[in-house]
Amino acid sequence: MIGLDGLDRNKLSGYSVCTSPRSGSNFLCQHLSGTGLLGHPLEYFNWGGRRYFDDPDYPKDIAGQVGKILTMGATPNGIYGLKLFAHQHDWFSGEVNWVDALPNLRFVLLTRRDLLGQAISWARALQTGQYRSSQPMAQMPVFDAELIQSQLDALARERARWDMFFARTGIEPLRLEYETVIDDPRHAVHQVAENRLREVARERVARRHDLERLGDVRRHDRARATKLASSVSPSGVRTDSGWN
């Protein structure tokens, strides 16, 4: 079937990284994109983010964003990728059924075992404006128990929404965890290629050995988050004096 801009949708296949903020999704998606074979997964339904990071003329309309997924999000072999947070469904669900709109779509569910550490990381990002290691801090973070609790609640809702989505649709995604992805990103990339995509991509990814670990900063963040998590009581009260 010929679709947007003359694209032959039958020749396209792709995947969505279904996740939540501060799950290591940027790290994973950088490695997937770096293969040159597994699409370029980004938040294509987040037009504000795309305008800030990539394209000042990125479309606001949903049809245009779907078109970007199938073009900007694709590698020359016809494989595309995207990243999606559960709450982002609210931005487009009234206009498009994304599962039907995207051809030959598969699913990767990325979660993080340490939910409190994830909430702390999100709170820090909200305070500093630093969502990627390449971004400068707008300001130094300060400890805020209420903000951490708020982000913990939001993350619990994100996880529940994805669980409900997969239960309702009967879809069984490829399940990855932040902790194992950080330890061995190459294996995570191979899992995506082996379990969800085309034979040609699987074979070519298996032959490539040019992925570099990008996790030094992430591992530092994880160690810091673990230290912070250990100093927060179940009631959300911090037992030491600050972030550092």
Beta strands, then each sheet from edge to edge (+ up, - down):
strand 1: 13-19
strand 2: 79-85
strand 3: 105-111
strand 4: 174-177
sheet 1: 2+ 1+ 3+ 4+
end
